[in-house]
């Protein structure tokens, strides 16, 4: 029998996460919840959309689980605050692990492991952790609460990510490294040594070529249009 689930959030992140819960989880999404000021419609994804102030009355904690499905605003502080709000109300948090992800790892509540994630043995992931497809977490790595791992990032073995850290697309963090709390690791960043709390690392964007695409096509044998 499916477990009734309410989801906090009614945006693109909520929609993406709902796909996984609806596809192959043990949960049945009953309704969506947002802060009172954001109730603009009566429904979201064909489910009731209700105000946060009404959630305890309409969907009590002893009957419903919850998943907080919001983004990384404030370097994950917004999601952490909503997680703590529902925790204080006594709700049980749902967790989702893709059936295509196998391994010897631990995972806390309000966390999601999407398709094509590689979790090596003895990895430990905390509460409220979001792991997008293509991520690799090395053996004995520790991902603390409220972290966000974007697709394609690589976390080395025996490495620790502090609470609330954000890791961007394709970033690489080496082995036996400690990343402080509330760090912002941008896309394609390479980290080979430990960094303190609230560090921001951003890799420079690739510079534009001096030629535009039409000019480049004429100069390149690979892209040049030739008669057949």
C-alpha positions in Angstrom: 0.0 0.0 0.0 1.4 3.4 -1.0 2.3 5.9 1.7 0.6 9.3 1.5 3.1 12.1 0.8 2.9 15.9 0.7 5.6 17.9 -1.1 6.7 21.4 -0.1 7.4 23.4 -3.2 5.6 24.2 -6.5 8.3 25.1 -8.9 10.6 23.4 -11.4 12.6 21.5 -8.7 9.4 20.2 -7.2 8.2 19.1 -10.6 11.5 17.2 -11.3 11.5 15.5 -8.0 7.8 14.6 -8.3 8.7 12.6 -11.4 10.8 10.2 -9.4 8.3 9.8 -6.6 5.5 9.1 -9.1 7.6 6.8 -11.3 8.6 4.1 -8.9 8.5 5.0 -5.2 6.4 3.7 -2.3 4.7 7.1 -2.0 1.5 8.6 -3.4 1.7 12.4 -3.7 -1.5 13.8 -2.2 -0.9 17.5 -2.3 1.7 20.3 -2.6 2.4 23.0 0.0 3.9 26.5 -0.3 4.2 29.5 1.9 0.9 31.3 2.2 1.9 34.2 0.0 2.7 31.9 -2.9 -0.7 30.2 -3.2 -1.7 31.6 -6.6 -3.7 28.6 -7.9 -5.9 25.9 -6.4 -3.7 23.1 -7.7 -0.2 22.1 -9.0 0.5 19.1 -11.2 -3.2 18.2 -10.8 -2.9 18.0 -7.1 -4.3 20.4 -4.4 -2.0 23.3 -3.6 -2.4 24.5 0.0 -0.9 27.1 2.3 1.7 26.2 4.8 -0.5 27.6 7.6 -3.1 24.9 6.8 -0.8 21.9 6.5 -1.1 20.6 10.1 -4.9 20.7 10.0 -5.4 19.2 6.6 -2.5 16.8 6.5 -1.4 15.9 10.1 2.1 14.6 10.8 0.8 11.3 12.2 -0.7 10.4 8.8 1.4 12.0 6.1 5.1 12.1 5.2 6.7 15.2 3.7 9.4 16.0 1.2 10.9 19.5 0.9 11.5 20.0 -2.8 13.0 23.5 -3.2 16.3 24.6 -4.7 19.6 25.8 -3.4 18.6 29.5 -2.7 20.8 31.0 0.0 23.3 28.2 -0.6 20.8 25.7 0.6 19.7 27.7 3.6 16.1 28.1 2.4 15.7 24.3 2.0 17.3 23.8 5.4 14.9 26.2 7.1 11.8 24.4 5.6 13.3 21.1 6.5 13.7 22.3 10.1 10.2 23.7 10.1 8.6 20.4 9.2 10.9 18.5 11.6 9.7 20.7 14.5 6.1 19.9 13.5 6.9 16.2 13.9 6.7 15.1 10.3 8.5 12.0 8.9 10.5 12.7 5.8 10.4 10.7 2.7 13.6 9.6 0.9 14.0 8.4 -2.6 16.8 6.3 -4.1 16.7 5.4 -7.8 16.2 1.6 -8.3 19.2 1.8 -10.7 21.5 2.9 -7.9 22.9 0.1 -5.8 25.5 -0.1 -3.1 26.5 -0.1 0.5 25.8 3.5 1.6 23.6 5.3 4.2 21.2 8.2 3.5 19.2 10.5 5.7 15.6 11.8 5.4 14.4 14.2 2.8 17.2 13.1 0.5 17.0 12.0 -3.1 19.4 10.0 -5.2 18.5 10.3 -8.9 19.3 7.9 -11.8 22.9 7.3 -12.9 24.5 8.2 -9.6 27.5 6.1 -8.5 27.8 5.7 -4.7 30.9 3.8 -3.7 31.0 1.5 -0.6 30.6 3.1 2.9 29.6 6.6 1.7 27.5 8.4 4.2 24.9 11.0 3.1 23.0 13.1 5.6 19.5 14.6 5.8 18.1 16.9 3.1 20.7 16.0 0.5 19.9 16.3 -3.2 22.1 14.3 -5.6 21.5 14.7 -9.4 22.2 12.2 -12.1 25.8 11.5 -13.1 27.3 12.3 -9.7 30.0 10.0 -8.2 30.5 9.9 -4.5 33.7 8.1 -3.5 34.2 5.4 -0.8 33.9 6.5 2.8 33.0 10.0 1.7 30.7 12.0 4.1 28.1 14.4 2.7 26.6 16.3 5.6 23.1 17.7 5.9 21.5 20.1 3.4 24.1 19.6 0.6 23.3 19.9 -3.1 25.3 17.8 -5.6 24.7 18.8 -9.2 24.9 16.4 -12.2 28.3 15.1 -13.2 30.2 16.3 -10.1 32.9 13.9 -8.7 33.6 13.6 -4.9 36.7 11.7 -4.0 37.0 8.9 -1.4 37.3 9.8 2.3 36.3 13.4 1.5 33.9 15.4 3.7 31.4 18.0 2.4 30.3 20.4 5.2 26.7 21.2 5.9 24.8 23.2 3.2 27.6 23.0 0.6 26.7 23.4 -3.1 28.7 21.6 -5.8 28.1 22.7 -9.4 28.0 20.8 -12.7 31.1 18.8 -13.4 33.1 19.9 -10.4 35.8 17.6 -9.1 36.9 17.3 -5.5 39.9 15.1 -4.7 40.4 12.4 -2.2 40.8 12.9 1.6 39.7 16.6 1.4 37.5 18.5 3.8 35.1 21.1 2.4 33.8 23.5 5.0 30.1 24.4 5.6 28.1 26.6 3.3 30.7 26.5 0.5 29.8 27.3 -3.1 31.8 25.2 -5.5 31.0 26.3 -9.0 30.8 24.3 -12.3 33.9 22.6 -13.5 36.0 23.7 -10.4 38.9 21.4 -9.4 39.7 21.2 -5.7 42.8 19.4 -4.5 43.1 20.8 -1.0 40.8 21.5 1.9 38.9 24.8 2.1 37.2 26.6 5.1 33.6 27.4 5.7 31.8 29.7 3.2 34.5 29.6 0.6 33.4 30.4 -3.0 35.2 28.9 -5.9 34.2 29.7 -9.5 36.0 28.5 -12.6 36.4 31.2 -15.4 34.1 30.8 -18.4 35.7 29.7 -21.7 36.3 32.8 -23.8 34.5 33.2 -27.1 36.4 32.4 -30.3 37.4 35.4 -32.4 35.3 34.0 -35.3 31.5 33.8 -35.3 29.9 30.5 -36.2 29.5 31.4 -39.9 33.2 32.4 -40.2 34.2 29.3 -38.3 32.3 27.0 -40.6 34.1 28.4 -43.6 37.5 27.9 -41.9 37.0 24.4 -40.5 37.2 21.3 -42.6 35.0 19.4 -40.1 32.1 21.9 -40.3 32.5 23.2 -43.8 29.5 22.4 -46.1 30.7 20.5 -49.2 28.9 19.2 -52.2 27.9 15.6 -52.2 
